[in-house]
Amino acid sequence: MQFSCSLLVLGCALSLTLGAADKPFELKAGDAIPSKIIYTDHLGPFKHDLPAVLPLVVVSFQTQATEKGRGGGIFSSGTLQYTLDGISPLLMQKITDQVQEALEAELKAGGWQIIPAEKAVELDAYKAWAKSPDPSGGEAERSVIARGKGVNSLFASKELERVFVGGKRPLVGNGTVLGGWAGAPAICKLGLALNAKVILFRALVNFANIETGKRGLFTGNQSWKSSTVLEVSYAELDVYPPDASGATPARLHTEVPVTMFSDFITDAKRDGSHHTLTANPERYEKDTVEALRAVAKGFAAVSNK
């Protein structure tokens, strides 16, 4: 699913969205995402005056998408659900590890000096940050409420995701919240201990979209617009300077979804309003890594300006 404003936590989060999602940017193999779809927020220093470490590279994989509508006036109600099959947690971890490698390689190519993430994990500053770690591969639920076009018309979207960390390191704090990491002082103290900047990266990978505001008159959920598309619906990179007090990071994030428009579905079964989609694991892995590599390359280029 695509949303204009969303939150993800381990557990459950709620958000409100108005209007339809932005049109995805289509990639070709080997491309980098262009700077025109990268937004720079909380401008801190991107300059490569210090080494950098990437202790958390987080990728969330959508595994189920559900939407329930309550019609208002002459608008219809119903439910639509998609479930992804054929992609194992082992493969999701493998993809995330490849994303960490790709991100480090692109940042190095862009001029950053990268310290191995394992050096951060060994420090007391990291262990203090990771007081209550969640394991890589945990399940998360993200919920969104959208207003429809009818009177008293609401549509509740929910998706399940599996959240993985590069190197199978623990997911600390509330590291999957979009739009900001908690515990900036602890993150900056980690950088202070290494005399390095701390770079945190996260991305959401979707396999199905159920768009809001696409209901017809009297026609139930048959009129709802849905699609299967392999896309990076959101990605974000934060660069924290070493600072004992905690500082505002330099932040980059994608403004629209990024897709390879991959033909990755090999089978689809329907049971009422529930659709089970089986993916080709090799194609899913290849195109997901390629899309996230393009995001990493685009972020690295912007951070070098």
C-alpha positions as CSV (number, residue, x, y, z in Angstrom):
1,M,0.0,0.0,0.0
2,Q,1.1,3.6,-0.6
3,F,0.4,6.3,1.9
4,S,1.2,10.0,2.1
5,C,1.9,9.9,5.8
6,S,2.6,6.7,7.7
7,L,4.2,5.3,10.8
8,L,5.7,1.9,11.5
9,V,6.5,0.5,15.0
10,L,7.1,-3.0,16.3
11,G,3.5,-3.5,17.6
12,C,1.0,-1.2,16.0
13,A,0.8,2.4,14.9
14,L,-2.0,4.6,13.5
15,S,-1.9,7.3,10.9
16,L,-4.4,9.5,8.9
17,T,-4.0,10.1,5.2
18,L,-6.0,12.2,2.8
19,G,-5.8,11.7,-1.0
20,A,-4.2,9.2,-3.3
21,A,-0.5,8.1,-3.3
22,D,2.1,9.7,-5.6
23,K,2.9,7.9,-8.8
24,P,5.9,5.6,-8.5
25,F,9.2,6.5,-10.2
26,E,10.2,3.7,-12.6
27,L,13.8,2.5,-12.5
28,K,16.0,0.7,-15.0
29,A,18.7,-1.6,-13.9
30,G,21.9,0.3,-13.0
31,D,20.1,3.6,-12.5
32,A,20.4,5.8,-9.4
33,I,17.3,7.6,-8.2
34,P,17.4,11.2,-9.4
35,S,17.9,14.1,-6.9
36,K,14.4,15.4,-7.9
37,I,12.7,12.7,-6.0
38,I,15.0,13.0,-2.9
39,Y,13.9,15.4,-0.2
40,T,16.5,16.9,2.2
41,D,15.2,17.6,5.7
42,H,16.7,18.8,9.0
43,L,19.8,20.1,7.2
44,G,22.8,19.2,9.2
45,P,26.4,18.7,7.9
46,F,26.8,16.1,5.1
47,K,30.4,17.0,4.6
48,H,32.9,14.1,4.7
49,D,35.1,15.5,7.5
50,L,34.9,12.4,9.6
51,P,34.5,8.6,9.1
52,A,31.0,7.2,9.3
53,V,29.5,4.0,10.6
54,L,26.2,2.3,9.7
55,P,25.0,0.3,12.7
56,L,21.4,0.0,11.6
57,V,20.4,-0.7,8.0
58,V,16.7,-1.6,8.3
59,V,14.4,-3.1,5.6
60,S,10.7,-3.8,6.3
61,F,9.1,-6.2,3.9
62,Q,5.3,-6.0,3.4
63,T,3.8,-9.5,3.8
64,Q,0.1,-8.7,3.9
65,A,-2.1,-5.8,2.8
66,T,-5.7,-5.4,4.0
67,E,-8.3,-2.7,3.5
68,K,-11.7,-2.4,5.1
69,G,-14.2,0.2,3.9
70,R,-17.2,1.7,5.6
71,G,-19.4,3.4,3.0
72,G,-21.1,6.7,3.5
73,G,-24.2,7.8,1.7
74,I,-24.3,5.9,-1.7
75,F,-20.7,4.6,-1.3
76,S,-20.1,0.9,-0.8
77,S,-18.4,-1.1,2.0
78,G,-16.3,-4.2,1.9
79,T,-12.9,-5.8,2.5
80,L,-9.9,-6.6,0.3
81,Q,-6.8,-8.5,1.3
82,Y,-3.5,-9.6,-0.2
83,T,-1.0,-12.0,1.2
84,L,2.6,-12.7,-0.1
85,D,3.8,-16.3,-0.4
86,G,7.1,-17.8,-1.5
87,I,9.5,-15.3,0.2
88,S,11.1,-16.8,3.3
89,P,12.5,-14.8,6.3
90,L,15.9,-16.2,5.4
91,L,15.7,-14.5,2.0
92,M,14.5,-11.2,3.5
93,Q,17.6,-11.3,5.8
94,K,19.8,-12.1,2.8
95,I,18.4,-9.1,0.9
96,T,18.9,-6.8,3.9
97,D,22.5,-7.9,4.2
98,Q,23.0,-7.1,0.5
99,V,21.5,-3.7,1.0
100,Q,23.9,-2.9,3.8
101,E,26.8,-3.9,1.5
102,A,25.4,-1.9,-1.3
103,L,24.9,1.2,0.8
104,E,28.4,1.1,2.3
105,A,29.8,0.6,-1.2
106,E,27.9,3.5,-2.7
107,L,28.8,5.8,0.2
108,K,32.5,4.9,-0.1
109,A,32.3,5.6,-3.8
110,G,30.8,9.0,-2.9
111,G,33.7,9.9,-0.7
112,W,32.7,8.6,2.8
113,Q,35.2,6.6,4.9
114,I,33.1,3.8,6.3
115,I,33.9,2.0,9.6
116,P,32.7,-1.6,9.9
117,A,29.4,-1.7,11.7
118,E,30.6,-4.5,14.0
119,K,32.9,-2.0,15.7
120,A,29.9,0.0,16.8
121,V,28.1,-3.0,18.2
122,E,31.0,-3.8,20.5
123,L,30.9,-0.4,22.2
124,D,29.3,0.3,25.6
125,A,27.6,3.3,23.9
126,Y,25.8,0.9,21.5
127,K,24.9,-1.6,24.2
128,A,23.4,1.2,26.3
129,W,21.3,2.2,23.3
130,A,20.2,-1.4,22.9
131,K,18.8,-1.9,26.4
132,S,15.7,-3.7,25.1
133,P,16.6,-4.9,21.6
134,D,14.0,-6.4,19.3
135,P,15.4,-9.2,17.1
136,S,16.0,-8.8,13.4
137,G,13.0,-10.5,11.6
138,G,10.3,-9.4,14.0
139,E,6.8,-8.7,12.8
140,A,5.3,-5.2,12.7
141,E,1.8,-3.9,12.0
142,R,1.1,-0.6,10.4
143,S,-2.4,0.9,10.2
144,V,-3.8,3.9,8.3
145,I,-7.2,5.5,8.3
146,A,-8.3,7.2,5.1
147,R,-11.3,9.3,4.4
148,G,-13.4,8.3,1.4
149,K,-15.6,10.5,-0.9
150,G,-18.9,9.7,0.7
151,V,-20.5,11.1,3.8
152,N,-19.1,9.3,6.9
153,S,-17.0,7.2,4.6
154,L,-13.8,5.7,6.2
155,F,-11.4,3.1,5.0
156,A,-9.0,1.4,7.4
157,S,-5.8,0.0,5.8
158,K,-3.5,-2.4,7.6
159,E,-0.4,-4.1,6.6
160,L,1.9,-6.7,8.2
161,E,5.6,-6.4,7.7
162,R,8.7,-8.3,8.7
163,V,11.5,-6.0,9.9
164,F,15.2,-7.0,9.3
165,V,18.5,-5.4,10.2
166,G,21.7,-5.8,8.2
167,G,24.1,-8.3,9.8
168,K,21.2,-9.6,11.9
169,R,22.0,-7.0,14.5
170,P,19.3,-6.2,17.0
171,L,16.7,-3.5,16.1
172,V,17.2,-1.1,19.0
173,G,14.9,1.6,20.4
174,N,12.0,2.3,18.0
175,G,14.3,2.3,15.0
176,T,11.5,1.6,12.5
177,V,9.5,4.8,13.1
178,L,9.4,6.7,9.8
179,G,10.5,10.4,10.0
180,G,12.8,10.2,12.9
181,W,14.8,7.9,15.1
182,A,14.3,8.0,18.9
183,G,17.3,8.4,21.2
184,A,19.4,11.0,19.3
185,P,21.6,11.7,22.3
186,A,22.5,8.0,22.6
187,I,23.2,7.8,18.8
188,C,25.4,10.8,19.0
189,K,27.3,9.4,22.0
190,L,28.0,6.3,19.9
191,G,29.5,8.6,17.2
192,L,31.5,10.4,19.9
193,A,32.9,7.1,21.1
194,L,34.1,6.3,17.6
195,N,34.9,9.9,16.6
196,A,32.6,9.2,13.6
197,K,29.3,10.2,12.2
198,V,26.5,7.6,12.6
199,I,24.4,6.8,9.5
200,L,21.0,5.1,9.9
201,F,19.0,3.8,7.0
202,R,15.5,2.3,6.6
203,A,13.3,1.3,3.7
204,L,9.8,-0.2,3.2
205,V,9.4,-2.8,0.4
206,N,5.8,-3.3,-0.9
207,F,4.3,-6.0,-3.0
208,A,0.7,-4.8,-3.2
209,N,-1.1,-1.5,-3.3
210,I,-4.8,-0.9,-2.5
211,E,-5.3,2.8,-3.4
212,T,-7.5,5.1,-1.4
213,G,-10.3,7.1,-3.0
214,K,-11.0,4.6,-5.8
215,R,-14.5,3.2,-4.7
216,G,-17.4,3.1,-7.2
217,L,-21.1,3.5,-6.6
218,F,-23.0,0.5,-5.3
219,T,-20.4,-1.9,-6.7
220,G,-18.7,-3.2,-3.6
221,N,-15.0,-4.1,-3.4
222,Q,-14.9,-5.1,-7.1
223,S,-14.4,-1.4,-8.0
224,W,-11.5,-0.9,-5.6
225,K,-8.3,-0.2,-7.4
226,S,-5.5,-2.6,-6.5
227,S,-2.3,-3.7,-8.0
228,T,0.8,-5.9,-7.4
229,V,4.0,-4.0,-7.7
230,L,7.5,-4.5,-6.3
231,E,8.5,-1.1,-5.0
232,V,10.4,0.7,-2.4
233,S,7.5,2.7,-1.0
234,Y,9.7,4.8,1.3
235,A,13.4,5.1,2.2
236,E,15.3,7.4,4.6
237,L,18.9,8.1,5.5
238,D,20.0,10.1,8.6
239,V,23.5,11.3,9.3
240,Y,24.2,12.1,13.0
241,P,27.3,14.1,14.0
242,P,29.2,12.9,17.0
243,D,27.9,15.0,19.9
244,A,27.4,14.2,23.6
245,S,24.1,16.1,23.8
246,G,22.4,14.8,20.7
247,A,22.1,16.8,17.5
248,T,19.7,17.2,14.6
249,P,20.7,14.9,11.8
250,A,21.1,15.6,8.1
251,R,18.2,13.6,6.6
252,L,17.4,12.4,3.1
253,H,14.2,10.6,2.1
254,T,12.4,9.6,-1.0
255,E,9.4,11.7,-2.0
256,V,7.7,9.1,-4.2
257,P,7.8,5.3,-4.3
258,V,10.6,3.7,-6.4
259,T,9.8,0.6,-8.6
260,M,11.3,-1.7,-11.1
261,F,7.8,-2.7,-12.3
262,S,9.0,-6.3,-11.8
263,D,7.0,-9.3,-13.1
264,F,7.7,-11.2,-9.9
265,I,4.4,-12.9,-9.2
266,T,4.2,-16.5,-10.5
267,D,0.7,-17.5,-9.2
268,A,-2.3,-15.9,-7.7
269,K,-5.2,-17.6,-5.9
270,R,-8.4,-16.0,-4.7
271,D,-10.8,-17.0,-1.9
272,G,-13.5,-14.4,-1.8
273,S,-11.9,-11.1,-1.1
274,H,-8.6,-12.7,0.0
275,H,-5.8,-13.0,-2.7
276,T,-2.7,-15.1,-2.1
277,L,0.2,-14.1,-4.4
278,T,3.2,-16.4,-4.9
279,A,6.4,-14.7,-5.8
280,N,9.5,-16.0,-7.7
281,P,12.1,-15.7,-4.9
282,E,15.0,-15.2,-7.3
283,R,13.3,-12.4,-9.2
284,Y,12.0,-10.8,-6.0
285,E,15.5,-10.8,-4.5
286,K,17.2,-9.5,-7.7
287,D,14.8,-6.6,-8.3
288,T,14.4,-5.6,-4.6
289,V,18.2,-5.4,-4.2
290,E,18.5,-3.5,-7.5
291,A,15.8,-0.9,-6.4
292,L,17.4,-0.4,-3.0
293,R,20.9,-0.1,-4.6
294,A,19.5,2.7,-6.8
295,V,18.1,4.4,-3.7
296,A,21.5,4.1,-2.0
297,K,23.3,5.4,-5.0
298,G,21.0,8.4,-5.2
299,F,21.4,9.2,-1.5
300,A,25.2,8.9,-1.7
301,A,25.3,11.3,-4.6
302,V,23.1,13.9,-2.8
303,S,25.1,13.6,0.4
304,N,28.3,14.4,-1.6
305,K,27.0,17.8,-2.7
